[in-house]
Amino acid sequence: MALASEAPKQGFRLSQLIYDTRYRSYTIQVMVLVLLLLAVAWLLNNVVVNLASKGKDIDFSFLWQRAGYDLAQYLIPYTNDDTHFRAALVGLINTLVVAIAASILSTVLGVLIGVLRLSKNFLVSRLMGLYVELFRNIPLVLWIILAYVILSEAMPQPKDFKPVDGVAKASMVLWDSIAITNRGTNLPAALLDRPLPTIGGWSTSALAVIVVIGLSIWASRLLVRRASRIQEATGLRPTTWWQSLIVLILPTVALLAAMGFHLEYPVMKGFDFKGGIRLAHAFTALTVALALYYGAVTAEIVRGGIQAISRGQSEAAYALGLRPVHTTRLVILPQALRVIIPPQISNYLSLTKDTSLGIAVSYLDLRGTLGGITLNQTGRELECMLLMMGIYLLISLIISSLLNFYNSTVKLKER
């Protein structure tokens, strides 16, 4: 009896890259990738050719040349004899300081307003709604300019703090520790009698304080986890608030005391205040405007997250005897975080990039230093723009990575 033999296997043919569905998708992807690389190569070659026709090339050595300009606000040592790289670093730190301060303030403000907007009190909810619509629907740059004008024009002059016939037109606030004038905000300065040595112009004292605070927070979290394990095992939760308080405060206080920490208060001398720290109105206006504007956006995100939680959760909490404040803090907000965090990531990214609007009030951040004065002095437009784009991209990727990691820790775990 004859048996049917298997059909002979055919070898691979080039026509299969187009007509065979097993390979067609790969062929299309490779073609698109090649076309994209060719387009990028053409653009880069076009840039190089155009620069060469104008006698220019791509060179980043200007970063190590003398900057030659002063900065009104800096957190690390800087003089006009430093390099453009140092000036750009100061601008980057100024950008991060504004972004962090505005993010914290806008988050606190947004959560508070978002919760109050859902209040059953008609007046409170309508006022919060008015705030949201007012700040969210007017361009941010206008709020920045308005805040700067108010601080520069409406605040008293330094001479108004001098008493005339025993009476001064203006006075300092917070137990005579802060003076707000039309030139800036004068705050107490933190000084150390016995600071740690500096390395390369960087203060190791500040680094030591940051490390101690981080370790204190980590130790406090360990105490809380230990209390949770005991509660799960015995049903009784030990009192740990005083231990956490000691762990959080005592090490930092001890380190500061060992370094001779004290405050230097601003004092009126001559025609202006001396001593302390002066915050430029450009910094204050930018921070306040960002906090108010993005606080309104955050409030809408929080409101949407809370309304996404089933009403049955609140009813169950009330049935257990929880008060409305405790219900919101312990039941509703922890669940709403899963809805709030994803859009809030975009909110923080937008806030960080919008710090560049500080150029409207001459705030010398990364945009004002590297993308402003350095660009104009060196004529390296392409290099400065590429560096700025890369730095902002890196900051955005770091923020999104950290918040995405946090989001993964609070989202619902499916089994």
HULIN-V179588 format. One record per backbone hydrogen bond with DSSP energy under -0.5 kcal/mol. NH is the residue of the N-H (numbers start at 1). CO is the residue of the C=O. E is the energy in kcal/mol with one decimal. If there is no record, write none. Layout:
NH CO E
NH CO E
This chain:
16 13 -1.6
17 14 -1.5
18 15 -1.3
19 15 -2.6
20 16 -1.5
21 19 -0.6
23 20 -1.4
24 20 -1.8
25 21 -0.6
27 23 -2.1
28 24 -2.3
29 25 -2.2
30 26 -2.4
31 27 -2.3
32 28 -2.4
33 29 -2.4
34 30 -2.5
35 31 -2.4
36 32 -2.4
37 33 -2.5
38 34 -2.5
39 35 -2.2
40 36 -2.4
41 37 -2.6
42 38 -2.4
43 39 -2.2
44 40 -2.7
45 41 -2.7
46 42 -2.3
47 43 -2.3
48 44 -2.5
49 45 -2.5
50 46 -2.3
51 47 -2.5
52 48 -2.4
53 49 -2.0
54 50 -0.8
54 51 -0.7
55 52 -1.4
56 51 -3.3
59 57 -0.8
63 60 -1.6
64 61 -1.7
65 62 -1.6
67 82 -3.5
68 80 -2.3
77 201 -0.6
82 79 -1.9
84 65 -1.6
85 63 -2.6
87 83 -1.9
88 84 -2.6
89 85 -2.2
90 86 -2.3
91 87 -2.3
92 88 -2.4
93 89 -2.3
94 90 -2.4
95 91 -2.1
96 92 -2.4
97 93 -2.5
98 94 -2.0
99 95 -2.5
100 96 -2.8
101 97 -2.5
102 98 -2.8
103 99 -2.1
104 100 -2.3
105 101 -2.3
106 102 -2.7
107 103 -1.9
108 104 -2.3
109 105 -2.6
110 106 -2.7
111 107 -2.5
112 108 -2.0
113 109 -2.6
114 110 -2.7
115 111 -2.0
116 112 -2.4
117 113 -2.2
118 115 -1.1
119 116 -1.8
122 120 -0.6
125 121 -2.4
126 122 -2.1
127 123 -2.3
128 124 -2.3
129 125 -2.0
130 126 -2.3
131 127 -2.2
132 128 -2.3
133 129 -2.5
134 130 -2.4
135 131 -2.4
136 132 -2.3
137 133 -1.2
138 135 -0.6
142 139 -0.7
143 139 -1.2
144 140 -2.1
145 141 -2.2
146 142 -2.5
147 143 -2.5
148 144 -2.0
149 145 -2.5
150 146 -2.4
151 147 -2.2
152 148 -2.3
153 149 -2.6
154 149 -0.5
154 150 -2.1
155 150 -0.5
160 157 -1.6
161 158 -1.7
162 159 -1.3
164 167 -3.2
165 163 -0.5
167 164 -1.3
169 160 -0.9
170 160 -2.0
173 178 -2.8
177 173 -2.0
178 173 -1.9
179 186 -1.9
181 179 -0.6
181 184 -2.6
182 156 -1.6
185 279 -2.4
186 179 -3.2
186 184 -0.6
187 185 -0.6
187 277 -3.7
189 264 -2.7
191 189 -0.6
191 262 -3.1
193 260 -1.4
194 259 -2.9
199 202 -2.2
202 199 -1.5
204 197 -0.7
204 202 -0.6
207 203 -1.1
208 204 -2.4
209 205 -2.1
210 206 -2.3
211 207 -2.4
212 208 -2.4
213 209 -2.4
214 210 -2.4
215 211 -2.6
216 212 -2.3
217 213 -2.3
218 214 -2.2
219 215 -2.5
220 216 -2.4
221 217 -2.1
222 218 -1.8
223 219 -1.9
224 220 -2.0
225 221 -2.4
226 222 -2.4
227 223 -2.2
228 224 -2.0
229 225 -2.3
230 226 -2.2
231 227 -2.2
232 228 -2.3
233 229 -1.8
234 230 -2.8
235 230 -0.5
235 231 -2.0
238 236 -0.6
240 238 -0.5
244 240 -2.9
245 241 -2.2
246 242 -2.0
247 243 -2.5
248 244 -2.4
249 245 -1.9
250 246 -2.0
251 246 -0.5
253 249 -2.5
254 250 -2.7
255 251 -2.3
256 252 -2.5
257 253 -2.5
258 254 -2.1
259 255 -1.6
260 257 -1.1
261 256 -2.1
262 191 -2.1
264 189 -2.8
265 263 -0.6
266 177 -0.5
267 274 -3.0
269 267 -0.6
269 272 -2.4
272 269 -1.6
274 267 -3.4
277 187 -3.2
279 185 -3.2
279 277 -0.6
280 278 -0.5
283 280 -0.5
284 280 -1.9
285 281 -3.1
286 282 -2.1
287 283 -2.5
288 284 -2.7
289 285 -2.5
290 286 -2.3
291 287 -2.5
292 288 -2.6
293 289 -2.6
294 290 -2.6
295 291 -1.4
296 292 -1.4
297 293 -1.4
298 294 -2.6
299 295 -2.0
300 296 -1.5
301 297 -1.7
302 298 -2.8
303 299 -2.6
304 300 -2.3
305 301 -2.2
306 302 -2.5
307 303 -2.3
308 304 -1.0
309 306 -1.4
313 310 -1.5
314 310 -0.6
315 311 -2.1
316 312 -2.3
317 313 -2.0
318 314 -2.7
319 315 -2.1
320 316 -1.2
321 318 -1.4
322 317 -2.2
327 323 -2.8
328 324 -2.4
329 325 -2.2
330 326 -2.8
331 327 -1.9
332 327 -2.3
333 328 -2.7
335 331 -0.9
336 332 -2.5
337 333 -1.6
338 335 -1.0
339 336 -1.3
340 336 -2.4
341 337 -2.6
343 339 -0.6
344 340 -1.8
345 341 -1.8
346 342 -1.0
347 343 -1.5
348 344 -2.3
349 345 -2.1
350 346 -2.4
351 347 -2.2
352 348 -2.4
353 349 -2.1
354 350 -2.2
355 351 -0.6
355 352 -0.9
356 353 -1.5
357 354 -1.8
358 355 -1.9
359 356 -1.4
360 357 -2.2
361 358 -1.5
362 359 -1.1
363 358 -2.7
364 362 -0.7
365 363 -1.8
366 91 -1.0
369 365 -2.3
370 366 -0.8
371 366 -1.8
372 369 -0.6
373 368 -2.1
374 369 -2.7
375 369 -0.5
376 372 -2.2
377 373 -2.5
378 374 -2.4
379 375 -2.0
381 379 -1.2
384 380 -2.2
385 381 -2.4
386 382 -2.6
387 383 -2.4
388 384 -2.5
389 385 -2.7
390 386 -2.4
391 387 -2.5
392 388 -2.7
393 389 -2.2
394 390 -2.4
395 391 -2.6
396 392 -2.3
397 393 -2.4
398 394 -2.2
399 395 -2.5
400 396 -2.7
401 397 -2.2
402 398 -2.4
403 399 -2.4
404 400 -2.3
405 401 -2.1
406 402 -2.1
407 403 -2.5
408 404 -2.0
409 405 -1.0
409 406 -0.6
410 406 -1.0
410 407 -0.5
411 407 -1.4
414 412 -0.7
